[in-house]
């Protein structure tokens, strides 16, 4: 664990960027372990790191609850291909669902480790922005504010992770369970294809996990080889995380 801390502290510095929310997660998980070990020296160091990384997100969070983060991957490139106006591109790009909720998860784990109330409130405000701006009535979670066509399982999973953590860490004070149920049911049949995306994929391929994505007409999306139906560890990991957290989610 000390090697992990040494690597992160030497390679990264706090920034308001998409992947730095994952580093915030790592420091938070390390702190939880060192608290169990009662390692006072490391606890102090880790709390300082968490404070510095979390404050990057708190200080940049908009009054409406959103984080104006640009994606750090191919989504940025695709965005600029789709939208010719640069100002519109920036507005849409900064509202990508995965950027919002990955930051949200980072803050929630930081709260779990430190009990600093401002982290929980920040995550709650962001989640309410997501519900208002990216969640559709049928339980589909939009990729960004302008995209009503493409729906990814991983985005549904990120929503479920945040909903459950917010509920548990607030002691039930912030309860978004009805939204979580609709998001889950979207994958089980309340989608344009009217299929259980897990059962249907199992029948089609023998693999019991959801199809990666579908569009608003119910078509499984190929994306001209750019995305295809491939699912990697990134997506499978979030799926397992969400399902484990929500194993008692009642429909």
C-alpha positions as CSV (number, residue, x, y, z in Angstrom):
1,X,0.0,0.0,0.0
2,X,2.9,2.4,0.7
3,X,4.1,1.7,-2.8
4,X,0.7,2.6,-4.2
5,X,0.7,5.9,-2.3
6,X,4.3,6.6,-3.3
7,X,3.5,6.1,-6.9
8,X,0.4,8.3,-7.0
9,X,1.9,11.1,-4.9
10,X,5.0,11.2,-7.2
11,X,3.2,10.9,-10.5
12,X,0.0,13.0,-10.0
13,X,-0.9,16.4,-8.6
14,X,-4.5,17.6,-7.9
15,X,-6.2,18.9,-11.0
16,X,-9.8,19.4,-12.1
17,X,-9.8,16.7,-14.7
18,X,-11.8,13.6,-15.4
19,X,-9.3,10.9,-14.5
20,X,-8.3,12.7,-11.3
21,X,-11.6,11.7,-9.8
22,X,-10.3,8.1,-10.0
23,X,-7.2,9.1,-8.1
24,X,-9.4,10.7,-5.5
25,X,-11.1,7.3,-5.2
26,X,-7.8,5.6,-4.7
27,X,-6.7,7.9,-1.9
28,X,-10.0,7.4,-0.2
29,X,-9.8,3.7,-0.3
30,X,-6.2,3.8,1.0
31,X,-7.4,6.0,3.9
32,X,-10.1,3.5,4.8
33,X,-7.5,0.7,5.0
34,X,-5.0,2.8,7.0
35,X,-7.8,3.7,9.4
36,X,-8.3,0.0,10.1
37,X,-4.5,-0.3,10.7
38,X,-4.6,2.8,12.9
39,X,-1.6,4.1,11.0
40,X,-1.6,7.7,12.2
41,X,1.2,9.0,10.0
42,X,-0.3,7.7,6.8
43,X,-3.8,8.8,7.8
44,X,-2.6,12.4,8.1
45,X,-0.9,12.3,4.6
46,X,-3.9,10.7,3.0
47,X,-6.4,13.1,4.5
48,X,-4.3,16.0,3.0
49,X,-4.3,14.4,-0.4
50,X,-8.0,13.8,-0.3
51,X,-8.6,17.4,0.8
52,X,-6.5,18.7,-2.1
53,X,-8.1,16.5,-4.8
54,X,-11.7,16.9,-3.6
55,X,-11.3,20.7,-3.4
56,X,-10.4,20.8,-7.1
57,X,-13.9,19.5,-7.8
58,X,-15.7,21.5,-5.1
59,X,-14.1,24.7,-6.3
60,X,-15.1,24.2,-9.9
61,X,-18.6,22.9,-9.3
62,X,-21.2,25.2,-10.8
63,X,-24.1,26.6,-8.8
64,X,-26.5,24.2,-10.7
65,X,-24.5,21.2,-9.3
66,X,-22.8,20.1,-12.5
67,X,-19.0,19.8,-13.0
68,X,-17.7,21.5,-16.2
69,X,-15.3,18.6,-17.0
70,X,-14.2,17.7,-20.5
71,X,-13.8,14.0,-21.2
72,X,-10.2,12.8,-21.4
73,X,-10.9,10.0,-24.0
74,X,-12.2,9.4,-27.5
75,X,-15.6,10.9,-26.5
76,X,-14.0,14.4,-26.9
77,X,-12.9,13.7,-30.4
78,X,-16.3,12.3,-31.3
79,X,-18.1,15.3,-29.8
80,X,-16.3,17.8,-32.0
81,X,-17.1,15.7,-35.1
82,X,-20.8,15.9,-34.2
83,X,-21.0,19.6,-33.3
84,X,-19.5,22.2,-35.6
85,X,-20.0,25.1,-33.2
86,X,-17.1,25.2,-30.7
87,X,-19.1,26.9,-28.0
88,X,-21.9,24.2,-28.3
89,X,-19.2,21.5,-28.3
90,X,-17.8,22.7,-25.0
91,X,-21.2,23.0,-23.4
92,X,-22.2,19.5,-24.4
93,X,-18.8,18.0,-23.7
94,X,-18.8,19.4,-20.2
95,X,-22.0,17.7,-19.4
96,X,-21.0,14.1,-20.2
97,X,-22.7,11.7,-17.9
98,X,-19.7,9.6,-17.1
99,X,-17.6,12.7,-16.2
100,X,-20.3,13.9,-13.8
101,X,-20.8,10.6,-12.0
102,X,-17.2,9.5,-11.8
103,X,-16.5,12.8,-10.0
104,X,-19.6,12.0,-7.9
105,X,-18.3,8.6,-6.9
106,X,-14.9,10.1,-6.0
107,X,-16.5,12.6,-3.7
108,X,-18.8,10.0,-2.1
109,X,-15.8,7.7,-1.3
110,X,-13.9,10.7,0.0
111,X,-16.9,11.4,2.3
112,X,-17.0,7.7,3.4
113,X,-13.3,8.0,4.4
114,X,-13.3,11.4,6.0
115,X,-16.9,12.3,6.9
116,X,-16.4,15.8,5.6
117,X,-20.0,16.8,5.0
118,X,-19.2,19.1,2.1
119,X,-18.2,16.1,-0.1
120,X,-21.6,14.4,0.4
121,X,-23.5,17.7,-0.3
122,X,-21.5,18.3,-3.4
123,X,-22.3,14.7,-4.7
124,X,-25.9,15.1,-3.8
125,X,-26.2,18.4,-5.7
126,X,-24.5,16.9,-8.7
127,X,-26.8,13.9,-8.7
128,X,-29.8,16.1,-8.6
129,X,-28.5,17.9,-11.6
130,X,-28.0,14.6,-13.4
131,X,-31.6,13.6,-12.6
132,X,-33.0,16.9,-13.8
133,X,-30.9,17.1,-17.0
134,X,-29.8,13.6,-18.1
135,X,-32.5,11.2,-16.9
136,X,-35.4,10.5,-19.2
137,X,-38.9,9.4,-18.0
138,X,-38.4,5.8,-19.2
139,X,-35.3,5.4,-17.0
140,X,-32.8,6.0,-19.8
141,X,-29.7,8.0,-18.8
142,X,-28.5,10.3,-21.6
143,X,-24.8,10.4,-22.6
144,X,-24.9,14.2,-22.6
145,X,-27.4,17.0,-22.6
146,X,-27.9,16.9,-26.4
147,X,-28.0,13.1,-27.0
148,X,-31.5,11.6,-26.9
149,X,-30.5,8.7,-29.2
150,X,-27.8,6.5,-27.6
151,X,-28.0,4.7,-24.3
152,X,-25.2,2.7,-22.7
153,X,-25.5,0.1,-19.9
154,X,-22.5,1.6,-18.2
155,X,-24.3,4.9,-17.7
156,X,-27.2,3.2,-16.1
157,X,-24.7,1.4,-13.8
158,X,-22.9,4.7,-12.8
159,X,-26.3,6.1,-11.8
160,X,-27.1,3.0,-9.7
161,X,-23.7,3.3,-7.9
162,X,-24.2,6.9,-7.0
163,X,-27.8,6.5,-5.9
164,X,-26.9,3.7,-3.5
165,X,-23.9,5.4,-2.0
166,X,-25.8,8.6,-1.5
167,X,-28.6,6.7,0.2
168,X,-26.3,4.6,2.5
169,X,-23.8,7.4,3.4
170,X,-26.6,9.9,4.2
171,X,-28.4,7.3,6.4
172,X,-31.4,7.3,4.0
173,X,-31.8,11.1,4.2
174,X,-31.2,11.5,0.4
175,X,-33.4,8.7,-1.2
176,X,-33.4,8.4,-5.0
177,X,-34.5,4.8,-5.0
178,X,-37.5,5.4,-7.3
179,X,-35.2,6.8,-9.9
180,X,-32.7,3.9,-9.4
181,X,-35.5,1.4,-10.0
182,X,-36.6,3.1,-13.3
183,X,-32.9,3.1,-14.4
184,X,-32.6,-0.6,-13.6
185,X,-35.9,-1.5,-15.3
186,X,-34.7,0.3,-18.5
187,X,-32.2,-2.5,-18.8
188,X,-34.7,-5.2,-18.0
189,X,-37.3,-4.3,-20.6
190,X,-38.4,-0.7,-20.3
191,X,-36.3,0.2,-23.3
192,X,-37.1,0.9,-27.0
193,X,-36.2,-2.7,-27.9
194,X,-38.5,-4.0,-25.2
195,X,-35.9,-6.7,-24.3
196,X,-34.2,-7.8,-21.1
197,X,-30.7,-6.8,-22.2
198,X,-29.1,-9.4,-20.0
199,X,-31.3,-12.4,-20.9
200,X,-31.4,-11.5,-24.6
201,X,-27.6,-11.3,-24.8
202,X,-27.3,-14.6,-23.0
203,X,-29.7,-16.2,-25.5
204,X,-27.8,-14.7,-28.4
205,X,-24.2,-15.2,-27.3
206,X,-24.1,-17.3,-24.2
207,X,-22.7,-14.5,-22.1
208,X,-24.8,-13.3,-19.2
209,X,-24.2,-9.6,-19.2
210,X,-26.0,-6.8,-20.8
211,X,-25.6,-5.6,-24.4
212,X,-23.4,-2.5,-24.4
213,X,-25.7,0.0,-25.9
214,X,-28.8,0.6,-28.0
215,X,-30.5,3.6,-29.7
216,X,-33.9,5.2,-29.3
217,X,-35.3,3.0,-32.0
218,X,-34.3,-0.2,-30.2
219,X,-31.4,-1.0,-32.4
220,X,-28.2,-2.4,-30.9
221,X,-25.5,0.1,-31.9
222,X,-22.4,-0.8,-33.9
223,X,-20.9,2.7,-34.3
224,X,-18.9,1.8,-37.4
225,X,-16.3,-0.3,-35.5
226,X,-15.5,2.6,-33.2
227,X,-17.4,1.1,-30.2
228,X,-19.2,-2.0,-31.5
229,X,-20.8,-4.3,-29.0
230,X,-17.4,-4.9,-27.3
231,X,-17.4,-4.6,-23.5
232,X,-14.1,-4.4,-21.6
233,X,-13.0,-4.4,-18.0
234,X,-14.0,-0.7,-17.6
235,X,-17.6,-1.5,-18.3
236,X,-17.8,-4.9,-16.7
237,X,-16.1,-3.5,-13.5
238,X,-18.7,-0.8,-13.1
239,X,-21.5,-3.3,-13.7
240,X,-20.3,-5.7,-11.1
241,X,-19.9,-2.8,-8.7
242,X,-23.4,-1.5,-9.3
243,X,-25.0,-5.0,-9.0
244,X,-23.2,-5.8,-5.8
245,X,-24.2,-2.5,-4.2
246,X,-27.8,-2.8,-5.4
247,X,-28.3,-6.6,-4.7
248,X,-31.4,-5.8,-2.5
249,X,-32.9,-3.2,-4.9
250,X,-36.6,-4.2,-4.9
251,X,-38.5,-3.8,-8.2
